[in-house]
Amino acid sequence: GNEIGDQGATGLAEALKINSTLTELYLNKNSIGDQGATGLAEALKINSTLTELNLSGNEIGDQGATGLAEALKINSTLTKLYLNENAIGDQGATGLAEVLKINSTLTELYLNENAIGDQGATGLAEALKINSTLTWLYLSSNEIGDQGATGLAEALKINSTLTWLYLSSNEIGDQGANGLAEAVELNLTLVSLALRKNNIGETVLNKLRRLKHDGRYIYF
């Protein structure tokens, strides 16, 4: 990163309002907080060329995530949003979930390492019941337990577009993992499910092994 911070991000945001050629913007590890993210969000309401925005490894909290969410209600070109290693939490995740109910262009959403718990995961699950464009959802290294996993499992019984779901390094036990296994049996579009480093017992692991044997990419 270049440590451009909020001030630099705000300056870039102003340029984005005018620019009509840039398609990818990588601002990972730049000490950008809520102020910078909000500025970039305002630009996304106007910009119609950017397809990929990487804001991983910054200091964006729920306020910045909510700002980006508001922008995505209007923006119709961004397809990939990277928000790994920030601090968006349940509130930020819930805000993004609300957008997924409306937005029809975002295909990849990266939310690893954001202190997202069951509340945020449940919000995202509700959105997945409605959304029909998102194909990749990364939620590894969060604080999602059985409740959140069960919510996501219920969504997978309905959703027919998500192909990759990453839930490694969470707090998912047998109940949540079993629900996900049952959902994967019914869902024929999900290609890959990652459940490494959770709290899954041998009985449920055997069920996952059978699914893997049937040709599904399941990591545990």
C-alpha positions as a Markdown table, in Angstrom:
| # | Residue | x | y | z |
|---|---|---|---|---|
| 1 | Gly | 0.0 | 0.0 | 0.0 |
| 2 | Asn | 0.9 | 3.6 | -0.4 |
| 3 | Glu | -0.7 | 4.9 | 2.8 |
| 4 | Ile | -2.9 | 7.4 | 0.9 |
| 5 | Gly | -5.3 | 7.6 | 3.8 |
| 6 | Asp | -8.7 | 9.3 | 3.9 |
| 7 | Gln | -7.5 | 12.5 | 2.3 |
| 8 | Gly | -5.9 | 10.7 | -0.7 |
| 9 | Ala | -9.0 | 8.5 | -1.1 |
| 10 | Thr | -11.3 | 11.6 | -1.1 |
| 11 | Gly | -9.1 | 13.2 | -3.8 |
| 12 | Leu | -9.3 | 10.0 | -5.9 |
| 13 | Ala | -13.0 | 10.0 | -5.4 |
| 14 | Glu | -13.3 | 13.4 | -6.9 |
| 15 | Ala | -11.4 | 12.2 | -9.9 |
| 16 | Leu | -13.6 | 9.2 | -10.2 |
| 17 | Lys | -16.6 | 11.4 | -10.6 |
| 18 | Ile | -15.2 | 12.7 | -13.8 |
| 19 | Asn | -13.1 | 9.8 | -15.1 |
| 20 | Ser | -14.8 | 7.6 | -17.7 |
| 21 | Thr | -12.0 | 5.1 | -18.6 |
| 22 | Leu | -10.7 | 3.5 | -15.3 |
| 23 | Thr | -12.2 | 0.0 | -14.8 |
| 24 | Glu | -10.2 | -1.3 | -11.8 |
| 25 | Leu | -9.0 | 0.5 | -8.7 |
| 26 | Tyr | -6.8 | -1.1 | -6.1 |
| 27 | Leu | -6.5 | 0.7 | -2.8 |
| 28 | Asn | -5.7 | -2.2 | -0.5 |
| 29 | Lys | -3.6 | -1.5 | 2.6 |
| 30 | Asn | -3.8 | 2.3 | 2.5 |
| 31 | Ser | -5.1 | 3.3 | 5.9 |
| 32 | Ile | -8.5 | 4.3 | 4.4 |
| 33 | Gly | -11.2 | 4.8 | 7.1 |
| 34 | Asp | -14.9 | 5.6 | 7.0 |
| 35 | Gln | -14.3 | 9.1 | 5.6 |
| 36 | Gly | -12.4 | 7.9 | 2.6 |
| 37 | Ala | -14.8 | 5.0 | 2.0 |
| 38 | Thr | -17.7 | 7.4 | 2.1 |
| 39 | Gly | -16.0 | 9.7 | -0.4 |
| 40 | Leu | -15.4 | 6.8 | -2.8 |
| 41 | Ala | -19.0 | 5.7 | -2.3 |
| 42 | Glu | -20.3 | 9.1 | -3.4 |
| 43 | Ala | -18.1 | 8.8 | -6.6 |
| 44 | Leu | -19.6 | 5.3 | -7.2 |
| 45 | Lys | -23.1 | 6.9 | -7.4 |
| 46 | Ile | -21.9 | 8.8 | -10.5 |
| 47 | Asn | -19.1 | 6.7 | -12.0 |
| 48 | Ser | -20.2 | 4.2 | -14.7 |
| 49 | Thr | -17.0 | 2.5 | -15.8 |
| 50 | Leu | -15.4 | 1.0 | -12.6 |
| 51 | Thr | -16.0 | -2.7 | -12.5 |
| 52 | Glu | -13.6 | -3.7 | -9.7 |
| 53 | Leu | -12.8 | -1.9 | -6.4 |
| 54 | Asn | -10.3 | -3.3 | -3.9 |
| 55 | Leu | -10.4 | -1.8 | -0.4 |
| 56 | Ser | -9.0 | -4.8 | 1.5 |
| 57 | Gly | -6.7 | -4.2 | 4.5 |
| 58 | Asn | -7.9 | -0.8 | 5.4 |
| 59 | Glu | -9.7 | 0.7 | 8.4 |
| 60 | Ile | -13.3 | 0.8 | 7.1 |
| 61 | Gly | -16.0 | 0.4 | 9.7 |
| 62 | Asp | -19.7 | 0.0 | 9.6 |
| 63 | Gln | -20.2 | 3.7 | 8.5 |
| 64 | Gly | -18.0 | 3.3 | 5.5 |
| 65 | Ala | -19.6 | 0.0 | 4.6 |
| 66 | Thr | -23.0 | 1.5 | 4.9 |
| 67 | Gly | -21.9 | 4.4 | 2.6 |
| 68 | Leu | -20.7 | 1.9 | 0.0 |
| 69 | Ala | -23.9 | 0.0 | 0.3 |
| 70 | Glu | -26.0 | 3.1 | -0.4 |
| 71 | Ala | -23.8 | 3.7 | -3.5 |
| 72 | Leu | -24.4 | 0.2 | -4.8 |
| 73 | Lys | -28.1 | 0.8 | -4.7 |
| 74 | Ile | -27.5 | 3.3 | -7.5 |
| 75 | Asn | -24.3 | 2.0 | -9.2 |
| 76 | Ser | -24.9 | -0.6 | -12.0 |
| 77 | Thr | -21.3 | -1.3 | -13.2 |
| 78 | Leu | -19.3 | -2.6 | -10.2 |
| 79 | Thr | -19.0 | -6.4 | -10.3 |
| 80 | Lys | -16.3 | -7.1 | -7.8 |
| 81 | Leu | -15.9 | -5.5 | -4.3 |
| 82 | Tyr | -13.1 | -6.5 | -2.0 |
| 83 | Leu | -13.5 | -5.5 | 1.6 |
| 84 | Asn | -11.4 | -8.2 | 3.3 |
| 85 | Glu | -9.5 | -7.2 | 6.5 |
| 86 | Asn | -11.6 | -4.2 | 7.6 |
| 87 | Ala | -13.9 | -3.7 | 10.6 |
| 88 | Ile | -17.3 | -3.6 | 9.0 |
| 89 | Gly | -18.9 | -6.0 | 11.6 |
| 90 | Asp | -22.5 | -7.1 | 11.7 |
| 91 | Gln | -23.9 | -3.6 | 11.0 |
| 92 | Gly | -21.8 | -3.1 | 7.9 |
| 93 | Ala | -22.6 | -6.6 | 6.6 |
| 94 | Thr | -26.3 | -6.0 | 7.2 |
| 95 | Gly | -26.1 | -2.8 | 5.2 |
| 96 | Leu | -24.4 | -4.6 | 2.3 |
| 97 | Ala | -27.0 | -7.4 | 2.6 |
| 98 | Glu | -29.8 | -4.9 | 2.1 |
| 99 | Val | -28.2 | -3.8 | -1.2 |
| 100 | Leu | -27.8 | -7.4 | -2.5 |
| 101 | Lys | -31.6 | -7.5 | -2.4 |
| 102 | Ile | -31.7 | -4.7 | -5.0 |
| 103 | Asn | -28.3 | -4.7 | -6.8 |
| 104 | Ser | -28.1 | -6.9 | -9.9 |
| 105 | Thr | -24.5 | -6.3 | -11.1 |
| 106 | Leu | -22.3 | -7.4 | -8.2 |
| 107 | Thr | -21.0 | -10.9 | -8.8 |
| 108 | Glu | -18.2 | -11.2 | -6.2 |
| 109 | Leu | -18.1 | -9.9 | -2.6 |
| 110 | Tyr | -15.1 | -10.4 | -0.4 |
| 111 | Leu | -15.8 | -10.0 | 3.4 |
| 112 | Asn | -13.1 | -12.1 | 5.0 |
| 113 | Glu | -11.7 | -10.9 | 8.4 |
| 114 | Asn | -14.4 | -8.4 | 9.3 |
| 115 | Ala | -15.6 | -9.5 | 12.7 |
| 116 | Ile | -19.0 | -10.5 | 11.2 |
| 117 | Gly | -21.1 | -12.7 | 13.5 |
| 118 | Asp | -24.4 | -14.5 | 13.2 |
| 119 | Gln | -26.4 | -11.3 | 12.8 |
| 120 | Gly | -24.5 | -10.2 | 9.7 |
| 121 | Ala | -24.4 | -13.7 | 8.2 |
| 122 | Thr | -28.2 | -14.0 | 8.7 |
| 123 | Gly | -28.7 | -10.7 | 7.0 |
| 124 | Leu | -26.6 | -11.9 | 4.0 |
| 125 | Ala | -28.5 | -15.1 | 4.0 |
| 126 | Glu | -31.8 | -13.3 | 3.7 |
| 127 | Ala | -30.4 | -11.4 | 0.7 |
| 128 | Leu | -29.2 | -14.5 | -1.0 |
| 129 | Lys | -32.8 | -15.8 | -1.0 |
| 130 | Ile | -33.6 | -12.8 | -3.3 |
| 131 | Asn | -30.3 | -12.0 | -5.1 |
| 132 | Ser | -29.7 | -13.7 | -8.5 |
| 133 | Thr | -26.4 | -12.3 | -9.6 |
| 134 | Leu | -23.8 | -12.9 | -6.8 |
| 135 | Thr | -21.7 | -15.9 | -7.6 |
| 136 | Trp | -18.8 | -15.6 | -5.1 |
| 137 | Leu | -19.2 | -14.8 | -1.4 |
| 138 | Tyr | -16.2 | -14.9 | 0.9 |
| 139 | Leu | -16.9 | -14.9 | 4.7 |
| 140 | Ser | -13.8 | -16.7 | 6.1 |
| 141 | Ser | -12.1 | -15.6 | 9.3 |
| 142 | Asn | -15.2 | -14.1 | 10.9 |
| 143 | Glu | -17.2 | -15.0 | 14.0 |
| 144 | Ile | -20.1 | -16.9 | 12.3 |
| 145 | Gly | -21.6 | -19.7 | 14.4 |
| 146 | Asp | -24.3 | -22.2 | 14.0 |
| 147 | Gln | -27.1 | -19.7 | 13.7 |
| 148 | Gly | -25.5 | -17.8 | 10.8 |
| 149 | Ala | -24.5 | -21.0 | 9.1 |
| 150 | Thr | -28.0 | -22.4 | 9.4 |
| 151 | Gly | -29.4 | -19.1 | 7.9 |
| 152 | Leu | -26.9 | -19.5 | 5.0 |
| 153 | Ala | -27.9 | -23.1 | 4.5 |
| 154 | Glu | -31.6 | -22.1 | 4.3 |
| 155 | Ala | -30.7 | -19.5 | 1.6 |
| 156 | Leu | -28.8 | -22.2 | -0.4 |
| 157 | Lys | -32.0 | -24.2 | -0.6 |
| 158 | Ile | -33.5 | -21.3 | -2.6 |
| 159 | Asn | -30.6 | -19.5 | -4.3 |
| 160 | Ser | -29.5 | -20.8 | -7.7 |
| 161 | Thr | -26.7 | -18.5 | -8.6 |
| 162 | Leu | -24.0 | -18.7 | -5.9 |
| 163 | Thr | -21.2 | -21.0 | -6.9 |
| 164 | Trp | -18.5 | -20.3 | -4.3 |
| 165 | Leu | -19.1 | -19.9 | -0.5 |
| 166 | Tyr | -16.1 | -19.6 | 1.8 |
| 167 | Leu | -16.7 | -20.0 | 5.5 |
| 168 | Ser | -13.4 | -21.3 | 6.8 |
| 169 | Ser | -12.0 | -20.1 | 10.2 |
| 170 | Asn | -15.4 | -19.3 | 11.8 |
| 171 | Glu | -17.2 | -20.8 | 14.8 |
| 172 | Ile | -19.5 | -23.3 | 13.0 |
| 173 | Gly | -20.3 | -26.5 | 14.8 |
| 174 | Asp | -22.2 | -29.6 | 13.9 |
| 175 | Gln | -25.6 | -28.0 | 13.7 |
| 176 | Gly | -24.5 | -25.4 | 11.2 |
| 177 | Ala | -22.3 | -27.7 | 9.2 |
| 178 | Asn | -25.0 | -30.3 | 9.0 |
| 179 | Gly | -27.5 | -27.7 | 7.7 |
| 180 | Leu | -24.9 | -26.6 | 5.0 |
| 181 | Ala | -24.3 | -30.3 | 4.0 |
| 182 | Glu | -28.0 | -30.9 | 3.6 |
| 183 | Ala | -28.4 | -27.6 | 1.5 |
| 184 | Val | -25.5 | -28.6 | -0.7 |
| 185 | Glu | -27.2 | -31.9 | -1.5 |
| 186 | Leu | -30.2 | -30.0 | -2.8 |
| 187 | Asn | -28.4 | -27.0 | -4.4 |
| 188 | Leu | -26.9 | -28.0 | -7.7 |
| 189 | Thr | -25.2 | -24.7 | -8.6 |
| 190 | Leu | -22.9 | -24.4 | -5.6 |
| 191 | Val | -19.5 | -25.7 | -6.8 |
| 192 | Ser | -17.3 | -25.0 | -3.8 |
| 193 | Leu | -17.9 | -24.8 | -0.1 |
| 194 | Ala | -15.0 | -24.1 | 2.3 |
| 195 | Leu | -15.5 | -25.0 | 6.0 |
| 196 | Arg | -11.9 | -25.5 | 7.1 |
| 197 | Lys | -11.0 | -24.6 | 10.7 |
| 198 | Asn | -14.4 | -24.8 | 12.3 |
| 199 | Asn | -15.7 | -27.0 | 15.1 |
| 200 | Ile | -17.2 | -29.9 | 13.1 |
| 201 | Gly | -17.4 | -33.4 | 14.6 |
| 202 | Glu | -16.7 | -36.7 | 12.9 |
| 203 | Thr | -20.3 | -37.6 | 12.0 |
| 204 | Val | -20.9 | -34.4 | 10.0 |
| 205 | Leu | -17.4 | -34.6 | 8.5 |
| 206 | Asn | -18.4 | -38.0 | 7.1 |
| 207 | Lys | -21.4 | -36.5 | 5.5 |
| 208 | Leu | -19.2 | -33.8 | 3.9 |
| 209 | Arg | -16.7 | -36.5 | 2.8 |
| 210 | Arg | -19.6 | -38.3 | 1.0 |
| 211 | Leu | -20.5 | -35.0 | -0.8 |
| 212 | Lys | -16.9 | -34.5 | -1.8 |
| 213 | His | -16.8 | -38.1 | -3.1 |
| 214 | Asp | -19.7 | -37.2 | -5.3 |
| 215 | Gly | -17.6 | -34.6 | -7.0 |
| 216 | Arg | -18.4 | -31.4 | -5.0 |
| 217 | Tyr | -15.5 | -29.2 | -4.1 |
| 218 | Ile | -15.8 | -29.1 | -0.3 |
| 219 | Tyr | -12.9 | -28.1 | 1.9 |
| 220 | Phe | -12.9 | -29.0 | 5.6 |
